Amino acid sequence: MQQDSLQPGSLQQPVQKTIRVSGVVQGVGFRPAVWHWAQELGLTGHVCNDDDGVLICCRGAERAVEDLLQRLQSSPPAQSHISKIECWQSDAPLHGEGFRIEESLHEHQQGKSKPQLKTGVSADLATCPDCLRELFDPDNRRYRYPFINCTHCGPRLSIVRSIPYDRVNTSMALFQQCPHCQREYDDPAERRFHAQPNACPVCGPTLWITDQSGAALDGDPIAVAQAALRAGKIVAVKGVGGFHLALDAGNEQAVATLRLRKRRPHKPLAVMVRDLEVARRYCHISAQEQTLLQSAAAPVVLLGVHTTPSTGIAPDQQRLGVMLPPSPLHHLLLKTFDTPLVMTSGNPSGEPQCISNDSALEKLSGVADLFLFHNRDILNRVDDAVVQVIDHQPQVMRRGRGYAPMPLPLPPGFETAPAVLALGAEIKNTFCLLGQNKAVLSQHMGDLQDVLTLADFERNLALYQQVYQHEAQCIAVDAHPQYHSGRVGRMVSQQLNLPVLEIQHHHAHMAACLGEHGWPLLFNGEKAEKEVLAITLDGLGFAPNGAEGEDGGKGEDGGKGEDALWGGEILLGNYTQVKRLARLKPVPLPGGNAAAIQPWRNTVAQLHNAMGWNPVIEQFGALPAIQTIAQQPVDTILAMMERSLNSPLSSSCGRLFDAVAALLGFSSNGMSFEGQAAMALEASISEQQWQQAQPYTFAIQQEANGLWQIDPAPMWQCLLRDLKNAEPTGLMAARFHKGLARAWADCVWQLAQQHNVNDVVLTGGVFQNVHLTTEITGLLQQHQLNVLTHCQVPANDGGIALGQALIAAAQQIQLNSPQLNLQEKRSSPCV
């Protein structure tokens, strides 16, 4: 907290102070909390929302003002996120008596030409305990009302048009409050004081249910929906941030029907349960996982399964995505179910989640049998968040409802950062607005190769810039020339005449992890930034100029770009510079993008690279796994690699996982969703197999140019011998995981000693693998190295935008402050 020193003298001496509270402090019951405290402490004055957050002007005994400041710091409303508290002496006259909550104050109302909004929008919040009690209280006027809410819960981001978060700026503007609701809204002593979505059955949104044609059905909509679900029907439910497709998770035929209609043959389906008691009938739940489930975010939490609701819910998996009801409507729907309901996103395969009644009826009429509609418009699509626990640490895998758009504070050293707009990656896209000492990372957008998702991305981008009045001074994009996000960024830079900075994909991964851990731009006030080592493992990332040698010159490919597709690297660097020190041995990707959906191609490429395909056939051709792969057009693949036809070299760790998975029988012919083969490979490992597994061997060697290389060739020999000996699949998978972890850890330990580095970042989508992440972390910690992993920002491409923004901001700070005399400059994209 920043505040001036209090004047000496009696603590009963009256003082007058102005207090500024910044952060996510609007729409979360902050002003009522201040009002209550001021009443207790005998203060006079007022509190209001403005463009910067919450402004408090108060007068009273010095001790009382000190007490108010203490409460702001120690006991703010549960859903608020304070970034800064400032306090200063004020002589401005305070009119009236007592302490009041005043209307929102904006800069344009004060005669300033353009408002510069710095406050935040709260995330959508799950139903609070007080509202839940009222929902099922027959004597309450909101009994069984699907839209009950208060200042502690309810929709926020999903219904907002602009800041400040006042009713007129939300989709609730269409609903005029009845006298009873208006009294609650106006009374600071009420829990619903200035709760913008406040409503009741008399004046608020309504619920109805229709068939596939849109014709309304008679009866209580909840009861009709419940009966349909028990009959094996699929119901499209309009939720908080979009439509869900709901069905009985225990009905095998209903699950199969959904998969057929939605063209989603294998991807795991999330389920929703009434309460923890139901969840425990199917899943193991740790204390930390319980906390996540019951949090105001109400995310989907990946839990270990001991009893599967039905075989079609999560094929080839040992975990199940489970969430508790996030809204009153879901609570009502689940109330009579002792079993889970599938609650998956309501969208045609590959498209964004439907948010309007018309689009749902148009796009989902071939999937859902019934539609549970309401007339509170969803203005902004917000998918369910997905989280897991790794080594006792929560890890957000998809930033969605309940998490976005909560701001992230910038690390020390970024105080003078310019406003940066970062456009993110191509898949699992999010974008980021950086400025005013915080970064706002958007909700999950999805795959921008889909035209509707791209349009939604552009719409949300415009919304965020309007809501936050963010005026970018530079644009940051991924260095890949064909990313749609990059094209949008370059177009914006041309329109606004702004510089555009191309950020290497894996450098952005590293910076995102550093940023969420508060890693300083300048370390302990030194002029040189402290460096870290980063293991970056993912599917693919573009490095425009190939690799650099130790001296900063062209590397082993002569800078021609033959080694431009990365996915398994060890980097040394910080926000402003980065250099590759090690890699997974590059192997061709036969067919380019086709290798990402047909794992057998990677198996052929890896085995041919390690042993030669003919020796593999001679020694192991009798193995069923090899015979299965041999049925594919292997000769064509070998010819493509021999002639370098559409077979770019890549160090992708994700494709190595696919290659091993295909050899062990997972998704051999093809995958229907990203990561399917690798997820099944990990899920095949039992606890007993993990404990008894000895790691496969990987070779680690240094090339002539000084770059270290991890070669999986010895691992393939061991794996094929185990296959020949008919070892259990899970045991072989465990040995692969442990061997790969040991190889990376051993290489990092050598480099850490060589470069005198104590901190290691683990980043990239592969680090969503629980076994690999836990094993590498443990091995590195045995060497007394400090390991940084992702928690609030996804390790996958959903976190890229934050890293892009931080790197761009750091480079601009360095450019504008030559006196910092940082370490010798190296270009970020050329690592």
N, C-alpha and C positions, 0 to 999 in steps of 0.2 A: 504494500500500500504506500502511495505517495501522499504525504500530508505535511502541512507546516507544523512547526513546534508550537505546542500550546503555551500560552503566556503563564508565567508564574502567578501565584496568588491563591486565594481561597477557591476550592473546587466548587463552591456554591456561587461564585461570581458569574453573572450572566455573560454569555458569549454568543456570537452569531456566526454561523458557519454555512458555507455552501459545500455540498458533498456531491461529487460526480462518480457514479458507478457505471462502468463500461462492461460489455460482454453480452451474453444472452440473458437479458434481464427484463424483457418485455414478454407478456403473455404467460408468465410463470408465477404469478401471484406476488411479485416483488413489491409493488406499491402498497397493497394491503398489509403486507408484513411490516413495511416501514411505518405505515399509519398506526398499526397496533403498538409497535414499540414506542413511537412518539407519544401516544396516549398514556402508556404506562410510565414514561419518563417525564411527563409534564412539559413536553416541548411544544412550542408554537412554530408555525410556518406551513410549508407545503411540500409535496412531492409530485413529480410529473414525469411522463415519458418525453424524450426529445430525440433528436437525430443521433445523439451520441450514446443513448442508453437511458439511465434514470438520473434525474437531477433532484437533489434534496436541499431545500433552504430551511434552516431551522435556527431557533433561538431558545436558550434555556441555560440551566446551570452547567458549568464546565464539566462536572462529573457526568451529568446526563448525556451531554454530547459525546463524551468519551465512551460512555456505555453504548450509545447508538453505533458508533464506529466499530466497537468490539463485536457487537452482534452482527453487523454487516459482514465482518470477516469470518466469524466463527460459526454463525447459524443462519446463513442465507437460505431462502426457499430451496427445497430439495432439487428442483429441476432447473435452477438457474446455474449459469457458469460465468463467474466473475473473472474478467481479465485484468481489471485495474480499478482501484479506489483512490480518488484524489480528494483532498480537503483543503479549504483555504478560508481565511478570514473574509467576512463579507459585511459591507455597510449598506447594501441595498435595502430600502424600506420593505418591511413585511406587512402586508395589509391584512386586516381581519383578525379574528381571535381563534384560538385553538389551532389544531393541525389538520390540514385538508389535503385531499387528493385532487389535483387540478387536471384540466384537459391537457392533451399532448401539445407540446411546444415544438415548433419546427423553425429552422433557420429562415425559410422563405417567409414565415410569418413575422420574422424580425427584420425584414427589409433586405435580406441577402438574396442575391440574384439566383443562386443555384444551391439547393441543399446538397450537402456531402454526408450521406448516411454512413455511420460507422457502427451502428448497433447490429444485433443479430436477430435471426428468426429462430424461434424454438423448433425443435423437432416434434413430430407427433408423439403424443404420450398415451400409454395404455391406461385403461380405466383405473382410477385410484380406489383404495379400500372404502372411502366414504361414499363415493358414487355407487360402488358395487353393492354396498349394504342397502342404499336407497332403491337401487334397481329391483331388488327382490323383496322389498318391504311393502306388503299389500296396503299399508296405511299411508304410504308416501304418494304424493301427487304425480311423481315420475315413475311409479311402479311399472316395470316392464317397458319402459320407454327406451327405444334403441339408440337414442342420441343424447343420453344424459352425459353431462360433463361439468367441470368446474375449472377454477384457475390451476388446479394441480394435474389435470388430465384432459384428454381430448385432442381433436385435430389442430394442427398448427400450419406447418409447411404445406400440407396437402390442400389447404383452403385459402392460402394467402395470395393476394395480388400485388401488394406493395407494403412498404414500411411507412409509418409505424403500424404495429400489429393492432389495429382497431377494427371494430366490426365492419365499418364501412369499406374497409379494404380487404374483405374476405368474401367468400361465397355465401356467408350468413347474412350479408347485407339485404338479401331479398326477404328475410323473415323478420317482420316487426314484432318485437317482444310484447307479450301480453302484460297487463299491469302488475301481476304477481312476479313475473320474470324481470320486469323492469325495476321493481323495487329491490330485488336481489342484486341486480346488476349495479344499481346506484349506491348500495349500502356498503361502506368499507368494512363493516363488521361481518358481512356475509362471505361465505366461501366462494360465491359466484360473482363477487364484485369484479366488474369489468372482465368477466369470462366471455370472450368474444363469441364463442359458439353457443352460449347459453340459450336454452330453449326448453319447452315442455310439450306435452301432447296438444295443448291448446293452440300454440303459436309456432311450433317448430317444424322441422322436416318430417315427412311421413314415409311409411314403408308399404310396399305392395309386392305381389308376386304374379308373374305371368308365365304363359307357356312359350314355346319357341316362336310363335307368331306375334307375340307381344300382347295377346289378349289377357286381361286381368282375370285372376281366379278368385273365387269366393272363399271366405274363411280367413282366420287369423294367418297372416303371411308366415310367421315363424312356425306355427303348427303345421301348415301345409308343407313347408320346406322340410321339416323334421320327418313327416310321414313319407315324403318322396325319397329322402335319403335312406330311410329304413327299407324302402322298396327297391333299393339298388339304383336309384336315379342319380343323375349328375345335376347339381344346382349351381348356377353362376351367382355368386354373392358379391354385391358391391360393398367393399370394405372401406378402409381408411384411405389408402393411397392407390387403390386400383381394385379390379375384380379378382376374386378367387374362384376356382372351380372346386367345389366340395362334393365329396362322396364318402360312403362308408368304407373306411380303410380295411375292414375285415372281410369285405365282400370281394372275393377273387374275380368274379365276373364283372363287377362294376369297375374294378381297377383295370382289367383287361380292355374293357370298352373304352375307358378314358384314354388309355395308351393308343388304341387303334384310331379313335376319332381325332386325337390331338397330334398324331404322328410322333409320338414320344415313346419309342419302344423300350428304352433301357434306363434313361436318366432317373435317379432317385426322386421320389415324391415326398414333399414335406407333409407332416401331419400336425393337426391341432388337437389338443386334449383339454378336457374341462378343467382339470386341476392336476396338482402334483401326484395325487393318489393314483389317478389313471395313468399318468406317465410312468410311474414306478412299476406298474404291472408289465411294462414292456421294456423298460430301459434302466440301466445303471445311472444314477445321478449323484455326482459329487456335490459337496457343499458349494463349491464355486460355480458349478453348472446350475445348481438351484438358484443361486443369486442372479445369474444371467437370465434364467427363465422368468423370474419374478420381477425383474427390473422394469422400469418405466418404458424402456425401449421394446420389451417383449419380442426379442429376436427369435429366429429359428436357431436352435442350439443343436449341434451334432452330438448325439449321445450313443454310448455303447448299448447294443441291443441284446437282451437275453431271451425275449419272446417276440417273434415277428408277427405283426397284425395279419399280414398275408404275404405270400412269396413274391408277389409282383410289385410291392412297394419300393424296395431298394435292392434289386438283383445284384448279386456278387458283392454285397457290402456287409460290414459288421456294425455299421452305425446307422442311425435314423435321425433325420432332421425333425425336431419337435419344437412346437411353440405353444404358449398359453394364449387364450383369447386376448387380442389387443384392443378390442372395442366392446361396448355394451351389446351391439348387435351379435357379435360372435359369442359373447357370454350367454345370451338368450338362446342362440342356436345350439350350443353345446350342452346346455343345462341338463337335458334328459339323456345324454349319451354317456355310458360308462366305458365306451371304447373310442378310439381315435377316429377322427375324420381326416381324410386327405384334404389338404388345403393348399393347392398349387396355383401358380399364377394363371390368371384368366387371359390367355392370349393364344392366337394361332402360333404354332411352332416357329421360332425365330423372330417373331414380331414383338413389339413392346406390349406391356400389360394394358388392357382396355381400361379406360377411366370414365367414359361417358356411357349413358344408358343406350344411346343410339348405336355407338360403335360396338358395344357388347352384343346387342341383339343382332347386328349385321355380321360380326365376325365369329361369334360363338354359338350361333343357332344350330350349327352342325355338330357341336360338341356337347352343349348343355341341354338338358331336358326342360328345366325351369329356370327362371331368372328372378332373383330377389333384389328388387330395385329400391332406391330411395331418391329423393329430390334435393339432397344437399350435394351440390356439384363438387367433384374432385377437380381442382384447378391444376394440380401438379402431381404427376405420377411419382409414387414413391414405393418401390418394391420392398418386400420384407428383407430385413437385414439377416445375414447368416454369420454365426460366430462358432468357434470351437475353443477348447481349452487344450493347450500344449504345454507340458511340463509346468503345470499349475499356473500358467499365464493365459488370459483370454486373448484370442486372436480374431479380429474382425475379418471375415472372408469376403463379405459383400456389404458395402456401406449403404444402408437403406433406412427404412422407417425406424425412428427412434434414435438414430445416430446422425443422419444428415439433416440440416447443414450445420451441426454444432461446430463452432470455430476451433481451430488449433492455434495455441499461442506460438509465436515465432521464437526461435532460440535467441539467446543473447548474441548481439552483433548485427542483428537485422533491424535495429531501430530506425535506421535511415533508408530502409529498402524502398525502392520505387514500387508503384502499383504494377503488378504483373498479372497477366491473364495466361494461364497454362491450359492447353487443350487436351492433354492426356494421350492415351493410347488408342488403338483401333478396336480391341475387344475389351470387355469389362470396363468400358470407358467411364471415367469421371473427369470433371474439369475442376480447376482451382482458381480462386480469386485471392491474390495475396496483396496485403496492404494494411496500413493502420496497425501494424504489429500483430497481425493475425492472418491465418490462412483459412479460407472457407472452401472445403472440399465438398463437391456436390454429391448427391445420391447417385447410385449405380444407374448408368445410362444404358449399357449393353453393348452389342456388336454393331459398330457403325457401318458395316457392310450392308446391313439391312436399311432400305431407303426410309422406312417409317421410323426406325430408331434414330437415324441420322437427322430426320426432321424434328423429332422430339428433343434430340441433343441441341439443335440450333435454337429451338423455342425456349428450352430451359436456360441456355446460355444467355439469351436476351433477357429472360426474367430475372436471373441472378444479378446481371449488370444493372438492371433497373431497380431492383429491390435494394441492392447495396450501393447504388449510385457509384459504381466502380468505374473509374476512368483510367484504363490501362495506359501505362507509359512504355511498356514493351510486351511482346507476345512470345511465349515459349511453346515450342512444338517438338514432337519426336523427330529424330533425324531421318526416319524412313520417308522416302519421297512420295510414297503412294498412300500413306495413311489419310483417311478422310478427315480426321481431326487436324492433321497438318495442313491440308488444303484449306479448311475453314480458317485456321489461324493465319495463313499467308494472305488469304483474301481480306481478313480483318486488318492485317498490318498494312496492306496496300490502301484500303479505304481510309484508314486513319493516319496514314503516313507514320507508322510506328516501326521501330526495329523488331525483327523477328529473330529469335535465337533458337537454333536447332540443337537439341539436347540428346546425347547418346542414351539409348534406352536403359542400359544397365547402370550407368552413372545416376540416372534418375531414380532407379530402384534403390540404390545405396543412399542417396540424399533423402529420400522419403523416410527411410528408417532412422537416419540420423536426426531428421527434423522432429519426428514424433518423440524422440528421446531427449529433445532439447539440447542437442550437440551444438556448442557455440561456434559461431563463424570465426571468432578470434578466441583462441584458447588462453584463458587466464591472463588476458591483456597482452599476450605476446604478439609480436608483429607477424609471426608465421603461424598459419593454421596447423593444428595437430592433425596428423593423418591416421586413418584407420585402414585395416584390410577388410575387404568385403567379398564374401562368396556369393556370387549371383548365379542362381540356377533357375532357368525357366525354359519355355518352349522355343522362343526365338526373339532376337532383338538385333536391329540393324546397326552396324558400325561402319560409317561411310567410307573410311579410308583404310580399312583393314587394321592391322596391328602395328604398333610402334616398337622399335627395338629399345634396348636399355638406354641408348644415347638420344632417344627422341627421334631418330631417323626412321626410314622405311623398314618394315619388318620383313618377315619371311616370304610374303607374297609380292614384295616390290611395290606395295601400295596400290595394286590393281584391283583390289576388292574381292579376290577369290576367297578370302577369309572374312567376309563382311557379315556373316550370319552367326551371331553368338548365342550362347545359352548355357554355358558352363565355364565361368571365369573366376579368377581371383584378381581383384582390383586393389590398388593402393591409391588413396587420395582423400579428398574432402569435398566441400561444396564447390570450390573454384577450379579444381584440377583432379585428374584421375589418370592412372596408367595401369595397363594390364601386365600382371606378372606371371600368371599361369592360366591354363585352359585345359578343358577336356579335349582330347585329340579329335580334330575335325574329321568327320565322315560325311560322304555324300548324302544328300536328301533326294533319292531318286523320284522324279516326278514333282519336285518342289513341294507345293502345298498338298499334293496328294499323299505325301509321306506323313502328314499330320493327321490324316483320317484313316490310313491303311497301315497299321503297325508292322505288318509282315515286310513291307518295303524296307523299313529300318533294320529289321532282323537280318535280311539278306545283305544290306550294306555293311552292317557291323561285322557279321561273320566273314564276309568276303574281305573286309579290311583287316580283320584280325588273323585269318588263317588261309584265305582263298576259298572260293565256293567249291571247287572240285575236291580239295582235301576234306572239306566238311562232308561232302556226299560220300567220299571213299570211307571215311572213318565212322560217320554217324548217320549215313543214309537210311539205315534200317529203323531209326527212331521214328515213331509216329509223328512227333512234332516236326521233324525235318520233312517227312513225307507230305504232311499237310501243306507246308510252305512250298514244297516243290511242285504242288499242283497249280500254283500261281505262275504267271508269265515271268519266271525268274530270268530266263535267257535275255528277254527284252530289257529287264532292269540292269543286268550285267553289262549289256551293250551300251546302255545309256550312260552308265558310270564310266565305262572305258573311254567313251567319246566325249565325256563331260557335257552331255545333252540334258538340259533341264535337271541337272543333278548338282546343285551348288553345295560346296563344303559348308559344314556347320558343326559347331561345338555344342550343340543343343543337348542339355541333360534330360530335358523332357522326352526327346526322341530316343535317348538311350533307355529310359524307363519303358517306352512303348516297345522297343525291340526285345527287351527281356520278357515283358508281359506276353507278347505274341508267341515267343518260343515256348512259354509255359502254358499256352492255350487260351489266353485272354484276348478277346476281340481280334482274333487272328485275321479274319476276313475284312474287318472294318469297324469303325467306331461311329456311334450315332450321336455322341456328345463329347466335347472337349474333356480330356483327362480320363476317359472311361477305362482304358487299359491300365493306366498307372494306378488308378483308384482300386481296381479289382486286384491288382498285384499286391498292393499293401494290405488289402482286406483279407487276403488268403493266409496271412501270418497269424498263427495262434500264439497265445502268451507262452506256452510251453516251447514251441518252436523258436520263438524269439530268444528265450533264455538259453537254449542249448546250441543255437547256431554259432558257428565259427565263420569269420568273415572271408569272403573270396578275396583273392589277391588282385590288386591293380598295380600297374607299373608307374613309377614316377621318375621322370628323367628331364634333364635340362638340355634344351636345344642350343645350337651354335650361337644363336642371337641372344641367349640368356633367358628366353621364355621357358618356364617350366611347363611340362605337359603330363597330364594324367591319361594313361593308356589302358583301356579296359580289356585288351587282348588276353592277358592271363586269366581274367575272370571268365571269358567265354570258354576257354579250355576246361576250366573247373566246372562250369555250369553244364556243359555237354556231357562230361563224365558223370555228373550227378544224375542227369537225365537217363543216361545209359544204365545207371545202377538203380533206377526207379525210386530215387529219393522223393519224399513228400514235396508237393508243390510249395506249400507254405514254408518249409525249411529252406528250400532253394531261394525263395523270395527273401527270406530273412537274411540269408548269407549274402545276397546281393546288396541289400540295404546296408548291412553292417560293413561290408567291404568298401562300398562307395563312400560311406561316412568316414571310415578310417583314412582313405586315400586323401580326401579333402582336408581332414584335420591334420594329417602328417605334413601335407604340403604347406598349409597355413602356418604350422608351428616353425617349419624351416624359414619361411619368409618373415615371420614375426621376429625371429632372432636376428635375421639378416638386416632388417630395416628398423629394428628397435621399436616395434609397435606392440601395444598391449590390448588394443580394442579390435574386435572382429564383428562385422555386420553379417547377418544371414538374411538374404533377401531374394525375391523372385518367387513365382508361383509354385515351384517345386518344394519350397519350404512351408507349404500347407500340409505336406506329408508328415504325420506325427512321428512315425518311427525314425525317419531320417533326421528331422530337426532335433528330436530328443537325443539321439545318438551323437550327432556332431557337437551339439552343445555340451554334452557331458565330457566328450574327449577334449574339447578345447579348454573347458574349465579345469580339467586335470593338469593342464599346463599353466594354470593361473591366469588365463586370458579372460578378459571381460567380454561377454557375448551380448550383442544387441539384436533382438528379434522384434518382429512387428506385433503390435497389440491393437491400437485403435485405427491404424491405417493398413489396408490390405497388403499382404506380401506380393500378391499378384498384380496384374496391370491396373487394378482399381486404385493403386496408390501412386502410380507413375506421375500423375498431374502434380501432386504435392512436391515430388522431387524435382520436376521440371521448374516449378515456380521458385523453389529455393535456390537452385543452381543459377537461374537467370537473375534473380535478385542479387545473389552473391557476386556474380560477374559484373553487374551494373554498379554495385557498391565499390568493387575493386577498381573498375574503370574510372569512376568519379572520385576516387580517393587514392591517387598514385602514391601519396606519402605513406600509405600503409606498408609499401615495400614487401609485399607477400613473396612467398617462394617463387622461383622462376616459373613463368607462365607456360602452361601447356594447353593446347586447344582441347576443349571438352569433348567434341565428337571424335577426335583422333586419339584413341587410347592405347 
